[in-house]
């Protein structure tokens, strides 16, 4: 009986993340298509079909991406951002979302930091991401220490002597920390069925 329960749990471990991921993607696509589709339905003499809303949304997003390469658009957008930064609650929300998206998919020329280990002495070490921030005397380096299974963490300024490279990419370090080490697979595990 215990063997069958183990097999059932293995099946759940494979199916639940996959189904949940597909469900979230389907919900997002359906929501976007529904809202863009409703907007397109208001245009007279336009024949709509399922998926047209998604197609139009991607075209708009791509078009805005192309516009960001133009100097005049960047100047106008910079002016609009200055106005947004003056509104108390909106500047915090907008800035946080913008920074997160730029970190994961923004300009590759900008540094995303480096995955580092922070030596805590006899207690062990923690994995984090170094930031470009230095304290006033320049002897300490800013390290962001994310918390497992949470959106949050601590920015600490550690002496440079206690910070060493973790020997992995920032994405691998974040995956390691955010899943509590449980989401990390070796190459052998990822290729086995």
C-alpha positions as CSV (number, residue, x, y, z in Angstrom):
1,X,0.0,0.0,0.0
2,X,2.8,2.4,0.9
3,X,4.4,1.8,-2.6
4,X,1.1,2.8,-4.3
5,X,0.9,6.0,-2.2
6,X,4.4,6.8,-3.1
7,X,3.6,6.4,-6.8
8,X,0.5,8.6,-6.4
9,X,2.6,11.3,-4.7
10,X,5.2,11.2,-7.5
11,X,2.4,11.6,-10.0
12,X,1.1,14.6,-8.1
13,X,4.6,16.1,-7.9
14,X,4.8,15.9,-11.7
15,X,1.2,16.9,-12.6
16,X,0.3,19.7,-10.1
17,X,3.1,22.2,-11.1
18,X,2.5,21.5,-14.8
19,X,-1.2,21.9,-14.6
20,X,-1.0,25.0,-12.3
21,X,1.4,26.6,-14.8
22,X,-0.8,25.9,-17.7
23,X,-3.9,27.1,-15.8
24,X,-2.2,30.4,-14.9
25,X,-1.0,31.0,-18.5
26,X,-4.5,30.1,-19.8
27,X,-6.2,32.5,-17.3
28,X,-3.8,35.3,-18.2
29,X,-4.2,34.8,-22.0
30,X,-8.0,34.5,-21.6
31,X,-8.2,37.7,-19.5
32,X,-6.0,39.6,-22.0
33,X,-7.9,38.3,-25.0
34,X,-11.2,39.0,-23.4
35,X,-10.4,42.6,-22.5
36,X,-8.6,43.4,-25.8
37,X,-11.4,41.5,-27.7
38,X,-14.1,43.7,-26.0
39,X,-12.2,46.8,-27.0
40,X,-11.9,45.6,-30.6
41,X,-15.6,44.6,-30.7
42,X,-16.4,48.3,-30.2
43,X,-14.8,49.1,-33.5
44,X,-17.5,49.1,-36.2
45,X,-17.1,46.8,-39.2
46,X,-14.3,44.8,-37.7
47,X,-14.7,41.1,-37.7
48,X,-13.1,39.7,-34.6
49,X,-12.1,36.1,-33.8
50,X,-10.8,34.3,-30.7
51,X,-7.1,35.2,-30.2
52,X,-7.3,38.6,-32.0
53,X,-7.0,40.4,-28.7
54,X,-3.8,38.6,-27.9
55,X,-2.4,39.3,-31.4
56,X,-3.2,43.0,-31.1
57,X,-1.7,43.2,-27.6
58,X,1.5,41.7,-28.8
59,X,1.7,44.0,-31.7
60,X,1.1,47.0,-29.5
61,X,3.8,45.8,-27.0
62,X,6.3,45.2,-29.8
63,X,5.5,48.6,-31.3
64,X,6.2,50.3,-28.0
65,X,9.4,48.3,-27.8
66,X,10.4,49.7,-31.2
67,X,9.5,53.2,-30.2
68,X,11.8,53.0,-27.1
69,X,14.7,53.0,-29.6
70,X,13.8,56.5,-30.8
71,X,15.5,59.4,-29.0
72,X,12.3,61.6,-29.1
73,X,10.2,58.8,-27.6
74,X,12.7,58.2,-24.8
75,X,12.8,61.9,-24.0
76,X,9.0,62.1,-23.8
77,X,8.7,58.9,-21.8
78,X,11.4,60.2,-19.4
79,X,9.3,63.4,-18.9
80,X,6.3,61.2,-18.2
81,X,8.3,59.2,-15.6
82,X,9.3,62.4,-13.9
83,X,5.7,63.3,-13.5
84,X,4.8,59.8,-12.2
85,X,7.7,60.0,-9.6
86,X,5.9,63.0,-8.0
87,X,2.7,61.1,-7.1
88,X,3.4,59.4,-3.7
89,X,1.7,56.0,-3.9
90,X,1.9,55.6,-7.7
91,X,5.7,56.2,-7.8
92,X,6.3,53.4,-5.4
93,X,4.2,50.9,-7.2
94,X,5.4,52.0,-10.7
95,X,9.0,52.1,-9.6
96,X,8.9,48.6,-8.1
97,X,7.3,47.0,-11.1
98,X,9.7,48.8,-13.5
99,X,12.8,47.8,-11.5
100,X,11.7,44.1,-11.3
101,X,10.9,43.9,-15.1
102,X,14.2,45.6,-15.9
103,X,16.1,43.2,-13.7
104,X,14.7,40.1,-15.3
105,X,14.3,41.2,-18.9
106,X,15.7,44.7,-19.3
107,X,18.8,46.1,-20.8
108,X,21.6,43.5,-20.7
109,X,24.2,46.3,-20.5
110,X,23.1,47.2,-17.0
111,X,24.6,45.1,-14.3
112,X,22.2,42.7,-12.5
113,X,24.8,42.1,-9.8
114,X,26.5,38.9,-9.0
115,X,25.5,35.8,-7.1
116,X,27.6,35.8,-3.9
117,X,28.1,33.9,-0.7
118,X,28.1,35.9,2.6
119,X,30.3,34.3,5.2
120,X,28.6,34.3,8.6
121,X,31.5,32.7,10.4
122,X,30.8,29.5,12.3
123,X,27.1,29.8,11.5
124,X,27.7,29.1,7.8
125,X,27.0,31.3,4.8
126,X,24.0,32.8,2.9
127,X,23.5,33.1,-0.8
128,X,22.6,36.6,-2.1
129,X,23.0,39.0,-5.0
130,X,25.5,41.8,-4.7
131,X,24.3,45.2,-5.6
132,X,26.3,48.2,-6.9
133,X,25.7,50.0,-3.7
134,X,28.6,50.8,-1.4
135,X,28.3,52.3,2.1
136,X,29.8,55.8,2.9
137,X,33.3,54.6,3.5
138,X,33.4,52.2,0.5
139,X,34.5,49.2,2.7
140,X,31.2,47.4,2.7
141,X,29.3,46.1,-0.3
142,X,25.5,45.9,-0.6
143,X,24.1,42.3,-0.7
144,X,20.5,41.5,-1.2
145,X,19.5,38.4,0.7
146,X,16.2,37.0,-0.5
147,X,13.9,35.0,1.7
148,X,12.8,31.5,0.7
149,X,9.2,31.2,-0.5
150,X,8.5,34.9,-0.1
151,X,8.8,38.1,-2.1
152,X,11.1,40.0,0.1
153,X,14.5,39.9,1.7
154,X,17.1,42.0,3.3
155,X,19.7,44.5,1.9
156,X,22.7,44.2,4.1
157,X,26.1,46.0,3.8
158,X,28.8,43.4,4.5
159,X,32.6,43.8,4.7
160,X,34.1,42.9,1.3
161,X,36.2,40.3,3.0
162,X,33.1,38.3,3.9
163,X,31.6,38.3,0.4
164,X,32.8,35.8,-2.2
165,X,31.5,34.7,-5.6
166,X,28.9,31.9,-5.4
167,X,30.0,30.4,-8.7
168,X,26.6,30.5,-10.3
169,X,24.4,32.9,-12.2
170,X,22.0,35.3,-10.5
171,X,19.0,33.3,-11.8
172,X,20.4,30.0,-10.4
173,X,21.1,31.7,-7.0
174,X,17.6,33.1,-6.8
175,X,16.1,29.8,-7.7
176,X,18.2,28.1,-5.1
177,X,17.2,30.5,-2.3
178,X,13.6,31.1,-3.3
179,X,12.8,27.4,-3.3
180,X,14.7,26.6,-0.2
181,X,17.1,24.5,-2.2
182,X,14.2,22.1,-3.2
183,X,13.8,23.4,-6.7
184,X,17.4,22.8,-7.7
185,X,18.1,19.9,-10.1
186,X,21.3,18.3,-11.2
187,X,21.9,17.7,-14.9
188,X,21.2,14.0,-14.4
189,X,17.9,14.7,-12.7
190,X,16.7,17.1,-15.4
191,X,17.4,14.7,-18.2
192,X,15.8,11.6,-16.6
193,X,12.1,10.9,-17.3
